[in-house]
Amino acid sequence: MSTPARPRRVLICEDSTAYATALSRFLDHDEGIEVVAVVPSGEQAIVEAERLRPDLLTLDMQLPGIGGLEVVKRLMSTDPLPIVILSAHLAKGSEQAAEALAAGALEVLPKDKLRLDRPDDVWAQAMRSRLKRLASMRVGRQAPPPPPPRRGRGATIPRQVRAIGIGASTGGPPVLETILGGLPADFPLPVLVVQHMAPGFIDGFARWLDHKLDLTVAVAADGDRATPGIWFAPDGAHLTLGPASRFRLDCETEAAHRPAVDVLLESLAAGPGAEAAAVVLTGMGRDGAAGAAAVRRAGGLVIAQDEASSVVYGMPRAVAEEGADLVLPPGEIIAALRALRPVRETA
């Protein structure tokens, strides 16, 4: 007889007594979740996280005293744990949300996404299931970005490409900041990125990265040409690379996610083909596996993040099992990308 899994222990930091009570009741509907404490301030959240060692912290961003962003930064540098931001005050496009994700929070969710008044419906059960999965994630201290690598296994595979596609989900923002931050200002290739994120936050994340990185970062628009720089898929649309290296946004194709990593990478396999590179980073599920396999069949380069550096070794594991050319930590992914060169056009 198998031993039942222990409940996931959740610490709630919320300064609204009414919302904290409703959230606690919502979580208590699941026998697999135990709310171990509710605190109203960031200072108390830090103390109780260190004392109780919960599996997950739900955190409001607007708090008396130190704010949620500072709580994320302090805990992830000293006592890292899975953190989910719940806030009613983060406007769409918020760069503060982007900074919290880059500091190590696993997700940022608007409070109106949690319908706490309907704790028994299918959506509520799915949300609690997701929170339990996030509570099981392995997170570590946020390390400073590595210096530009001099050497790496990836640097031994020089090749010419037209475009790079990168996909990430849970745990992706800090890894993206590290990898993209390791590319020089004159990096000569377009980098197309799908990052699974709650609706409303990708614009702020792209804007925040644009302020941080040497390369230009923007959200792709339909018909734009894929020039050197970092191009993110927008909310609610698949990003594909069409003829003449122009972006095509697809709001129709059904997939588990929209945008989907598979759809992006399949477009690279069908377009640049052997002159494409695909990189799949940390995340739940298998999004990216089919697309990466298509790139590899077309002769392109496929890189998966390694298990040791992944918060969730789901997406990169699926890619590695399908057959990746390289399975690397972030520092060596940087080296591999820096070794790529643009295709030389012949007259």
ROLO-858613 format. One line per 10 residues: number of its first residue (from 0); their letters; for each residue x, y, z of C-alpha. Coordinates in nm, 4 decimals. Example, Ala and Ser with C-alpha at 12.3 -4.5 7.8 and 13.67 -1.06 7.14 Angstrom:
REM ROLO-858613
0> as> 1.2300 -0.4500 0.7800; 1.3670 -0.1060 0.7140
REM end
This chain:
REM ROLO-858613
0> mstparprrv> 0.0000 0.0000 0.0000; 0.1445 0.3366 -0.1021; 0.1805 0.6092 0.1560; -0.0392 0.9142 0.0803; 0.1599 1.2189 -0.0238; 0.1937 1.4753 0.2505; -0.0027 1.7983 0.2064; 0.1813 2.0916 0.0502; 0.2356 2.3534 0.3194; 0.1421 2.7056 0.2108
10> licedstaya> 0.2224 3.0390 0.3773; -0.0078 3.3271 0.2794; 0.1151 3.6875 0.2940; -0.1809 3.9200 0.2426; -0.2677 4.2454 0.4183; -0.6419 4.2260 0.3404; -0.8018 4.0147 0.6136; -1.1063 3.9425 0.3982; -0.9013 3.8273 0.0993; -0.6638 3.6234 0.3167
20> talsrfldhd> -0.9599 3.4436 0.4760; -1.1174 3.3718 0.1368; -0.7873 3.2480 -0.0083; -0.7237 3.0249 0.2933; -1.0692 2.8678 0.2585; -1.0170 2.8251 -0.1165; -0.6908 2.6366 -0.0585; -0.8311 2.4322 0.2314; -1.0830 2.2742 -0.0087; -0.7967 2.0519 -0.1217
30> egievvavvp> -0.6770 1.7872 0.1236; -0.3389 1.8057 -0.0448; -0.2851 2.1646 0.0759; -0.2280 2.2846 0.4317; -0.2260 2.6582 0.5070; 0.0358 2.6833 0.7815; 0.0063 3.0569 0.8540; -0.1375 3.3852 0.7272; 0.0675 3.7034 0.7764; -0.0123 4.0654 0.6792
40> sgeqaiveae> 0.3359 4.2078 0.6107; 0.6499 4.1363 0.4160; 0.8654 4.1414 0.7279; 0.6489 3.8727 0.8873; 0.6524 3.6685 0.5675; 1.0332 3.6551 0.5789; 1.0346 3.5553 0.9473; 0.7662 3.2882 0.9059; 0.9176 3.1499 0.5858; 1.2432 3.0954 0.7728
50> rlrpdlltld> 1.0660 2.9465 1.0770; 0.8014 2.7287 0.9118; 0.9833 2.6268 0.5906; 0.6639 2.6154 0.3820; 0.6509 2.4523 0.0402; 0.4967 2.7632 -0.1183; 0.4503 3.1311 -0.0382; 0.1615 3.3264 -0.1898; 0.2541 3.6922 -0.1782; 0.0736 4.0200 -0.2365
60> mqlpgiggle> 0.2925 4.2848 -0.4016; 0.1480 4.5869 -0.2214; 0.2171 4.5464 0.1502; 0.2751 4.7698 0.4519; 0.6475 4.8078 0.5185; 0.8642 4.6299 0.2637; 0.6838 4.5372 -0.0565; 0.6420 4.2006 -0.2219; 0.9275 4.2559 -0.4664; 1.1753 4.3081 -0.1831
70> vvkrlmstdp> 1.0421 3.9960 -0.0082; 1.1094 3.7921 -0.3227; 1.4621 3.9287 -0.3545; 1.5498 3.8662 0.0110; 1.4063 3.5155 0.0326; 1.5513 3.4006 -0.2991; 1.8972 3.5163 -0.1908; 1.8845 3.3565 0.1561; 1.6066 3.0956 0.1955; 1.4727 3.0226 -0.1517
80> lpivilsahl> 1.1284 2.8666 -0.1905; 0.8538 2.8607 -0.4550; 0.6744 3.1972 -0.4578; 0.3547 3.2898 -0.6407; 0.2635 3.6581 -0.6594; -0.1077 3.7379 -0.6257; -0.1937 4.1020 -0.6782; -0.4849 4.3249 -0.7683; -0.2576 4.6248 -0.8237; -0.0278 4.5095 -1.1027
90> akgseqaaea> -0.1479 4.6797 -1.4169; -0.1083 4.5065 -1.7496; 0.2434 4.5576 -1.8752; 0.3789 4.5974 -1.5217; 0.7577 4.6002 -1.5100; 0.7376 4.5347 -1.1349; 0.5855 4.1951 -1.2127; 0.8683 4.1280 -1.4573; 1.1267 4.2132 -1.1945; 0.9601 3.9788 -0.9438
100> laagalevlp> 0.9728 3.6935 -1.1962; 1.3356 3.7668 -1.2799; 1.4132 3.7692 -0.9060; 1.2822 3.4135 -0.8801; 0.9028 3.4200 -0.8288; 0.7539 3.1310 -1.0261; 0.4343 3.3037 -1.1371; 0.2501 3.6341 -1.1134; -0.1289 3.6030 -1.1144; -0.3895 3.8796 -1.1004
110> kdklrldrpd> -0.6210 3.8205 -0.8058; -0.9205 3.8235 -1.0349; -0.7905 3.5001 -1.1927; -0.8666 3.3203 -0.8663; -1.2436 3.2908 -0.8393; -1.2399 3.2299 -0.4674; -1.6196 3.2335 -0.4431; -1.6420 2.9115 -0.6499; -1.3986 2.6766 -0.4757; -1.5623 2.3564 -0.6016
120> dvwaqamrsr> -1.5717 2.4140 -0.9775; -1.3358 2.2484 -1.2255; -1.1329 2.5663 -1.2741; -1.0725 2.5968 -0.8980; -0.9583 2.2362 -0.8765; -0.7183 2.2924 -1.1663; -0.5783 2.6065 -1.0027; -0.5159 2.4283 -0.6724; -0.3543 2.1411 -0.8614; -0.1234 2.3904 -1.0321
130> lkrlasmrvg> -0.0314 2.5529 -0.7014; 0.0540 2.2086 -0.5598; 0.2814 2.1412 -0.8566; 0.4507 2.4784 -0.8109; 0.4955 2.3957 -0.4409; 0.6921 2.0874 -0.5447; 0.9359 2.2835 -0.7626; 1.3049 2.2884 -0.6767; 1.4274 2.6451 -0.6566; 1.7690 2.7778 -0.5628
140> rqappppppr> 1.9412 3.1004 -0.4757; 1.9462 3.3545 -0.7535; 2.3065 3.3678 -0.8710; 2.4491 3.6718 -1.0478; 2.4724 3.6320 -1.4261; 2.7960 3.4608 -1.5305; 3.0619 3.6608 -1.7140; 3.0690 3.6166 -2.0927; 3.2036 3.2634 -2.1433; 3.5428 3.2138 -2.3007
150> rgrgatiprq> 3.4781 2.8525 -2.3859; 3.2021 2.5982 -2.3722; 3.1084 2.2749 -2.5349; 2.8578 2.4665 -2.7475; 3.1342 2.6859 -2.8870; 3.2849 2.3814 -3.0592; 2.9905 2.3598 -3.3017; 3.0202 2.6641 -3.5297; 2.7418 2.7013 -3.7809; 2.5572 2.9646 -3.9792
160> vraigigast> 2.1933 3.0319 -3.8965; 1.9195 3.2762 -3.9912; 1.7188 3.2762 -3.6667; 1.7140 3.1391 -3.3123; 1.3962 3.0259 -3.1360; 1.3844 3.0015 -2.7556; 1.1007 2.8575 -2.5453; 1.0538 2.8693 -2.1682; 0.7836 2.8325 -1.9064; 0.8009 2.7975 -1.5262
170> ggppvletil> 1.1324 2.9336 -1.4000; 1.2101 3.0846 -1.7393; 1.2399 3.4597 -1.6720; 1.5626 3.4534 -1.4649; 1.7226 3.2052 -1.7058; 1.6209 3.4189 -2.0025; 1.7692 3.7252 -1.8326; 2.0963 3.5336 -1.7824; 2.1191 3.3891 -2.1337; 2.0024 3.6951 -2.3249
180> gglpadfplp> 2.2176 3.9154 -2.1029; 2.5195 3.7113 -2.2103; 2.4761 3.8095 -2.5762; 2.6742 4.1118 -2.6979; 2.5167 4.4343 -2.8233; 2.6256 4.3500 -3.1784; 2.4806 3.9968 -3.1764; 2.3909 3.9576 -3.5445; 2.0895 3.7225 -3.5300; 1.7187 3.7594 -3.4510
190> vlvvqhmapg> 1.6159 3.5715 -3.1346; 1.2466 3.4775 -3.1201; 1.1161 3.3933 -2.7718; 0.8039 3.2247 -2.6358; 0.7731 3.2602 -2.2575; 0.4572 3.1148 -2.1021; 0.3206 3.3865 -1.8751; -0.0140 3.4977 -1.7332; -0.1986 3.7264 -1.9778; -0.1075 4.0914 -1.9462
200> fidgfarwld> 0.2517 4.0637 -1.8304; 0.4663 3.9858 -2.1345; 0.4777 4.3506 -2.2497; 0.6173 4.4587 -1.9131; 0.8693 4.1758 -1.9110; 0.9962 4.2703 -2.2583; 1.0164 4.6375 -2.1609; 1.2036 4.5542 -1.8394; 1.4540 4.3378 -2.0290; 1.4978 4.6136 -2.2882
210> hkldltvava> 1.6166 4.8431 -2.0078; 1.8497 4.5729 -1.8700; 2.0131 4.4213 -2.1783; 2.2540 4.5474 -2.4409; 2.0305 4.4097 -2.7179; 1.7004 4.5644 -2.8229; 1.4021 4.3751 -2.6796; 1.0471 4.4114 -2.8146; 0.7193 4.2265 -2.8576; 0.6842 4.1090 -3.2177
220> adgdratpgi> 0.4140 4.2597 -3.4400; 0.2595 4.0952 -3.7439; 0.4518 4.1762 -4.0615; 0.7625 4.3112 -3.8888; 1.0932 4.1912 -4.0281; 1.3011 3.9642 -3.8051; 1.6052 4.1845 -3.7556; 1.8823 4.1259 -3.4966; 1.7491 4.1657 -3.1434; 1.5132 3.9863 -2.9046
230> wfapdgahlt> 1.1514 3.9388 -3.0165; 0.8854 3.8053 -2.7795; 0.5591 3.6391 -2.8796; 0.2677 3.8579 -2.7671; -0.0230 3.7550 -2.5449; -0.2718 3.5233 -2.7099; -0.0913 3.4719 -3.0415; 0.1547 3.2170 -3.1755; 0.4728 3.3721 -3.3119; 0.5922 3.2278 -3.6428
240> lgpasrfrld> 0.8577 3.3233 -3.8941; 0.7113 3.3549 -4.2433; 0.8494 3.4251 -4.5903; 1.1066 3.7027 -4.6305; 1.1894 3.6668 -4.2579; 0.8715 3.8474 -4.1518; 0.6751 3.7687 -3.8379; 0.3334 3.6137 -3.8700; 0.1047 3.6099 -3.5665; -0.1429 3.3220 -3.5478
250> ceteaahrpa> -0.4460 3.3624 -3.3222; -0.6305 3.0583 -3.4570; -0.4196 2.7434 -3.4232; -0.5317 2.5365 -3.1257; -0.2588 2.4335 -2.8829; -0.2159 2.3732 -2.5112; -0.0619 2.7224 -2.4932; -0.0976 3.0304 -2.7066; 0.1734 3.1299 -2.7754; 0.3256 2.7827 -2.8024
260> vdvlleslaa> 0.6915 2.6933 -2.8329; 0.6054 2.4094 -3.0730; 0.4358 2.6453 -3.3193; 0.7347 2.8826 -3.3218; 0.9903 2.6063 -3.3690; 0.7860 2.4281 -3.6360; 0.7809 2.7530 -3.8349; 1.1609 2.7711 -3.8075; 1.1880 2.4107 -3.9264; 0.9658 2.4883 -4.2252
270> gpgaeaaavv> 1.1445 2.8157 -4.3042; 1.5148 2.8458 -4.2221; 1.5285 2.4687 -4.1614; 1.8954 2.3686 -4.1391; 1.9758 2.7365 -4.0818; 1.7730 2.7527 -3.7573; 1.8637 2.7003 -3.3920; 1.6164 2.5966 -3.1205; 1.6669 2.6325 -2.7445; 1.4201 2.4911 -2.4895
280> ltgmgrdgaa> 1.4513 2.5988 -2.1278; 1.2925 2.5113 -1.7934; 0.9173 2.4521 -1.7833; 0.6344 2.2085 -1.7127; 0.5043 1.9749 -1.9782; 0.6272 1.8975 -2.3297; 0.5756 2.2200 -2.5239; 0.8743 2.2540 -2.7537; 0.9498 1.8824 -2.7946; 0.7679 1.8385 -3.1264
290> gaaavrragg> 0.8970 2.1693 -3.2622; 1.2556 2.0962 -3.1612; 1.2312 1.7526 -3.3230; 1.1125 1.9213 -3.6442; 1.4098 2.1602 -3.6357; 1.6485 1.8673 -3.5865; 1.4923 1.6703 -3.8742; 1.5417 1.9769 -4.0923; 1.9107 1.9822 -4.0012; 1.8978 2.2674 -3.7523
300> lviaqdeass> 2.0670 2.2916 -3.4112; 1.8708 2.1894 -3.0974; 1.9788 2.2793 -2.7432; 1.8036 2.1798 -2.4184; 1.8741 2.3216 -2.0743; 2.0254 2.0635 -1.8394; 1.8412 1.9137 -1.5420; 2.0670 2.0545 -1.2703; 1.9968 2.4166 -1.3677; 1.6247 2.3765 -1.4495
310> vvygmprava> 1.3573 2.4728 -1.1983; 1.1273 2.2273 -1.3801; 1.2917 1.9622 -1.5942; 0.9817 1.8946 -1.8026; 1.0095 2.0749 -2.1350; 1.3882 2.0389 -2.1678; 1.3716 1.6726 -2.0642; 1.1160 1.6050 -2.3386; 1.3441 1.7749 -2.5931; 1.6514 1.5850 -2.4706
320> eegadlvlpp> 1.4634 1.2546 -2.4925; 1.3551 1.3325 -2.8497; 1.7197 1.3979 -2.9352; 1.8950 1.7286 -2.8674; 2.2345 1.8150 -3.0132; 2.3413 1.9708 -2.6836; 2.2134 1.9569 -2.3233; 2.3756 2.2465 -2.1403; 2.3571 2.4773 -1.8368; 2.2818 2.8461 -1.9060
330> geiiaalral> 2.6450 2.9574 -1.9161; 2.7271 2.7060 -2.1886; 2.4065 2.7889 -2.3782; 2.5419 3.1452 -2.3967; 2.8678 3.0105 -2.5404; 2.6798 2.8039 -2.7984; 2.4705 3.1003 -2.9121; 2.7691 3.3340 -2.9289; 2.9386 3.0836 -3.1606; 2.6578 3.1088 -3.4178
340> rpvreta> 2.7063 3.3266 -3.7235; 2.4612 3.4770 -3.9717; 2.4235 3.3072 -4.3092; 2.6464 3.4589 -4.5746; 2.4297 3.5548 -4.8664; 2.5687 3.4630 -5.2072; 2.5371 3.6960 -5.5025
REM end
